[in-house]
């Protein structure tokens, strides 16, 4: 009987960890003020900016959070202190991490492979 209980508990833990496995998506790193669309002229006193510069300015000056935009949906980033967020702000990236609800905990960020012509 004890072995059966241990086996059931072990399988429940295994299922929990399997559902939290890392996944990889391609999308854009943005900020919580802009989401999927940057309107730099309206947000930054008429100053035209790149998506990267806008994201960095919103995070620094307006205390916005980094978000990940993929497939038209905006996902929160759970670990805002992840080092490569600032490095890849405003870029289209391949992001790897675990998702819980609409929040991704990032474990890796890289640039997608260039398409061969």
Secondary structure, DSSP 4 states (H G I P E B T S, - for coil): -HHHHHHHHHHHHHHHHHHT--EEEEEEEEETTTTT---HHHHTTT----HHHHHHHHHHHS---EEEEETTEEEEES-TT-THHHHTTTSEEEEEEEEETTEEEEEEEEEPPPPP-
